[in-house]
């Protein structure tokens, strides 16, 4: 798993984009590590390459929800904001059914995530 990183230092935003089609706990941990080395106030996670999630029922050790929620909590504790964008229809549906979309901030695309993150304080 690799994560590409793009920084907008003037706006204090970092965009992290997982490159694999499967979002696993390991992928989220890699994103987590990238946030530790960045001082950005907003962290945008662009899921444009991700097509599916690891099922927690089949592989509970690889389930991505808990690490995503932990990352969100960590960033909130640091007065930082996390925004997810470009969710596939399958992932958006899973987020809706599990109500994760009510906990995590989700935007339809990167442009909307960047415009939404600028000027928003935690």
TIDREN-102804 format. One record per residue: z negated, y, x negated of N, C-alpha, C, O, CB in turn; residue in three letters. Coordinates in pm, whole numbers, plus 50000, padded with zeros to 5 digits. Each point is the difference from the previous one (the first is absolute). Glycine has a CB too. Example, Ala and Ser with C-alpha at 12.3 -4.5 7.8 and 13.67 -1.06 7.14 Angstrom:
BEGIN
492204943148681500005011950089500005012049910499344999849896499414988550293ALA501975022249846499945011949918499275010950077499835011149949502324982649933SER
//
This chain:
BEGIN
500004988249915500005011850085500005012349911499255000949903499534986950282UNK502055021249850500035012849930499875011250103500314998450118501134992049696UNK498095020750137499855011850084500635011749927499635003049887498244988150219UNK503085015549959500555012149940499115011650039499314999750103503074991249903UNK497645019249910499065011250016500775013149983500745001949904497324984150009UNK501745023050183500605013249994498915010250030499314999050101502984992249969UNK497565018549841498935009850018500565013850033500985004649942497614982449900UNK500775019450251500285013950037498735007749963499135002150084502514991950109UNK498265010149681498755005649949499635013250065498825002550024501644986149763UNK500515020050243499675012850063499374998050137499105007550039502775003149837UNK498604979350197499474997150133498834990349996499384997450103502885006849989UNK497424990549791498944990249981500244987450085499114995250070499295023649880UNK502844976250041500404988050075500574989849902500725003649906499775010250302UNK499184973649813500624989149927500614990550103499374996850101498995005249703UNK502874993750171500684990350086500094986949924500574999449891500765018850229UNK498104971449938500014986749940500844990850088499774999150120497955004449774UNK503264989850046500934991650075499994985849945500554997649893500885022550157UNK497964970550023500094985949957501454995650005500745003750091496924991549995UNK502774997049814501414996149992500304986450060501164996850024498975016949773UNK498864978150228500234986850058500135000750152499545009550063499204980349746UNK501894999950248500184999450145498764995050072499915001350122502504994949839UNK496654998049967498804994350061498775008049955499765001649881501314975450124UNK498185028050091498785007449967498844990349998499654993950101501255027450004UNK498504977349777498874991049981498795008049954500115011949972501434969049972UNK497335012550050498795006449948500215004449856499515010649960499084975550194UNK502135006049768500275003649860500825012849991499765008549914500154967350024UNK501065025750152500815012250002499135012150031500145010549937501874976250135UNK497115011750024499115011150036499065003249884499685011649976500444981950268UNK499434996249683499145002349884500745007849892499405008349931499354970550120UNK502545018649934500785007649903500125014750042499905009049917501394970050024UNK498925023350188500015013650053498645006549977499925011649959501804982050216UNK497224998949850498625004549980499835004949857499445010849976499724972950199UNK501315008449728499885003649858500755013049970499545008149919500244967650022UNK501365026250121500785012249978499265012350052500145010949944501974975850073UNK497125011750088499275011650054498865004049908499605011649996500994981350237UNK498874997349693498915003249906500465008949887499235008149949499724970250108UNK502315020349904500505007949888500665013050045500535007549917499804971449957UNK499635023850254500625012350053498945008950061499064995150064503104992749979UNK497975025149938499045009450056500495006250130499385009350052499834995549717UNK501894990250284500605005750121499044999250119499274990350018502995003249897UNK497765017050164499165000350121500584991650112499264994850085499985028049851UNK502084975850065500654991750101500734988549930500705002049901499555017850256UNK499584968349899500674988149950500904994950113499514995950105498564998149735UNK503235006450136500964994950097500474986449951500484998749887500265024850181UNK499134966450017500474986649966501244997650084499944998450122497714993049820UNK503495008249989501294998450064500344985250004500234993749897500545029250024UNK499264971550199500234985650016501454996950034500284989950065497375007850010UNK503295010649880501424998150033500574986749952500934994950062499315029649928UNK499234969849903500504987349948499314987950062500514988849990500015022949798UNK498344990550274499184989150052500514995850138500155008450089497855000049781UNK502264978950146500524994850127498984991850077500124998650121502125001249776UNK496764994850034499004992050072498674999949925499905004149884501934981650210UNK497185009649978498644999049947499654985449980500574991250065498755030350050UNK499754975949796499484986449987499064997750118499175008650031501034991649713UNK499944988450320499154996850114498594996749953499814991249916502185000450211UNK497025015349927498614997549966499544986250043499114994249938500475030050080UNK501044970450089499604986750045500504989149906499344989749983500685018750252UNK501144993949703500534990049908499445001649858499714990149933502375009250205UNK497785013249819499555002949864498945010950004500295011449965501974981949941UNK496515003550136498995010550014499705007649871499625011750005499414974750175UNK501145007249705499755006749872501085010249966499785008749916499044970850005UNK502335019750144501125009049969500225010550110500905008449987500154973049883UNK498175018150235500165008850115499855014749958499015003549936500114978250216UNK501855026949882500005013749950499155010150078499765011049951502474983849967UNK497325001850203499295010050081498705004849937499755012049992501264977550207UNK498165001049756498715003949944500185009149878499325010349993499704968250091UNK501865018249819500205009249887500545013750043499625010149942500784969949915UNK500495020450244500505012950049498885008350061499905012049976502334977550067UNK496925004050035498875007150060499005004649894499445010950010500854975450199UNK499495005449689499105003749891500565011949921499265009149963499944967150022UNK502115023749990500645011149931499885012850082499685010549945501914973649944UNK498655014950240499885011750086498575005549995499815012149990502004978850160UNK497215000449858498595004349996499665006449865499335010349995500074971350165UNK501075012449733499755005549866500585014249991499335009249953500714967549947UNK501195024950144500635013249993499285010150089499825011549961502384977549990UNK497395006850167499245008950089498695004349934499615011650009501424977250191UNK498305001949734498745003349931500235010249889499115007849967500034969450086UNK502055022549889500365009549894500665012850056500525008149925499774972449919UNK499665021050289500615011750068501515000449976500605010649981497255002249994UNK502744975350026501454998649984500554993450126499254994450079500555003849666UNK501505002550272500644995150121501054989649965500725001449901498865020550213UNK500504967549968501024989849983500915000250122499545000150114498914985649744UNK502865014250117500994999550107500974988749969500514999049889499275026050156UNK500474966650053501004989449988501275004650071499935006750103498284975349886UNK502945014549955501255003850067501054989249983499864990949918499615033250045UNK501594977150116501144990949997499624985550027500474991049932500595024349906UNK498094982550263499644986450037501184993550071500645006250085496925000249934UNK502714981049947501034992550073499504998250143498815001550027501994986449762UNK500095008850302499604998250140498984988650012499095000650082503165008049996UNK497924980949841499054988850002498615004349957499014996750065502884987649888UNK498035023049938498705004749951499395010050096498794999550026501964996849738UNK500055012750290499495009750098499424992950121498975004150053502735012649870UNK498944972650120499514992350115498674993249966499075000050082503304996349996UNK497534997849804498744993849957498895010649995498884997550044502394985049823UNK499045029250078499015010849994499585004250141498825002750024502175005249759UNK499964992650309499695004050137499114989650068499005003450063503195009149950UNK498194974749976499244989250064498584999349946499054998150077503084989249957UNK497725014049837498674999049937499235013250004498845000749961502074981549891UNK499765028350196499445013550010499715006449864499245009649992499784983650226UNK501585001549678499875006049867500635013950001499565008949927500484968249964UNK500985024750193500665013150008499095010950055500325011949989501834976250042UNK496725007950028499035009850048498995003749892499265009850013501034981150218UNK499685001349662499085002449889500735006749884499515009649941499114970550127UNK502575014849901500785005449889501025010050052500554998350109499134980349762UNK500575031650052500995009950039501394994849966500274996249886498085022650078UNK502534980950136501354994849984501005010550044499855006350104499344970249933UNK501845025449881501105009150033501304992149997500104990049928498665029949976UNK502244984450173501244992150009500824999649871500664989949973499365016050265UNK499955004849683500815000249878499335008649893498995006650026503104990150111UNK498495003249744499425007249887500015015150023499035006849967501724974849882UNK500335023550205500095014450026498855004550091499355010149972503164988950001UNK497264993750132498915003350094498644998449932499095008150022502354984550174UNK498414997149722498734997849930499715011549904498875004749991501444970450029UNK500725029449907499825011049906499715013050073499145007749957502394981049881UNK499155013950271499765012650074498664999550069499335010250015503124992950019UNK497134985050009498714998550066498855001149901498935005150034502154980650139UNK499135009549705498925000149902499775014049942498895003349961501634972849985UNK500535032050047499825013449943499225008750098500375001450116501764996349753UNK496825007950081499195008950081498964993050085499255006750072502665008249931UNK498014972049992499014992750078498794997649912500124994749890501664994450252UNK497075014849905498794997749921499214988850061500044997750120499895026249810UNK499354969049985499194988750047498625004650038499184991950042502114992749814UNK
//
